Amino acid sequence: MTPAEITQAKIDVDTALQGKNANVGVAFGEDVFKAFVAAGHITKEKFGIQGTTLMMDSYPAYGKTHFAIFDWELGGMKFKVGGS
């Protein structure tokens, strides 16, 4: 992905997350996931079961609060916000 494509994808994800709770996850296609990791938009953060401290562990996160997952069924540059 080019820097312009990464910037536009971040704008699109941020727009889709507006008004959503912090615990809503995001599934990313391979190209977006890899580019966001490289750009520092996806980092490892601690999450627990249902937003609690129970069984906390480090997982990929977008924006430090949204669980992020790579979804091979999505197209390379696509994403899907949970609940949408």
N, C-alpha and C positions, 0 to 999 in steps of 0.2 A: 504494500500500500504506500502511496505517496504521502508526504506530510500533509498535503491539502485534503486527501481522502481520510486520513486519520483525524484531522481537525473536524471535518464534516461529520464523520461517524460519531465523534464525541458529542458534538452539538445535537445530533439526532438522538443519542442515548439519553443525554441530559434532558432533552425536551420530553421524551417518552416517560422519564421518571418524575417529572414535575407533578406534584400532588399525590405521589405514592408514598407509602410508609417506608422508613429506612430498612425494614426487614424484607422488602420485596427483592427477589433475586433477578438476575439477568443471565440469559443464555446467549452465548456468542458463537457465531460461525468461526471456523479455524483462522481465517485471515485477520479478522477483527480481534480475536482473542490474542493471537501472537503479537500483533501490532500494538495493542493496548498494554500488554505486559512489557514490551520493549520500551514503550513511551512512559511507563510508570503509572498508567491509569488503572491497572489491575495490580494489586499488591496482596501480600499475605496478611490477614487480620484474624483475630480470635473471634469465634462465634460459638454460642452454646445452643442447646436444644430450645427451640421456640423463643429465642431472644433472651434466654436466662443464662446464668453462669454454669448450669448443669452440663457436664461433659464437654467443657470448652476445648477447642482445638483450633489450629490455624488452617484457614481455607482461603482460596482466592477471593478477593473482594474488589468491586468497582466502587470508586469514591470512598473507600474505607468502610462503608456501611452496607453495601448491597452485595450479597453473595453472588459470585460470578462463576459460571460453569461453561466449559467448552462443550458444544453440542454439534457432533459430526453430521447430524441430519439437517442442520441449517446450512444455507449456502455460505460460502467463504466470507462474504462481507455483510451478512445479515445478523440480526440480533432479535431477541424476544424478551420483553419484560414480563415477569410473572403476573398472572392474573389478566393478561391481555390476549 
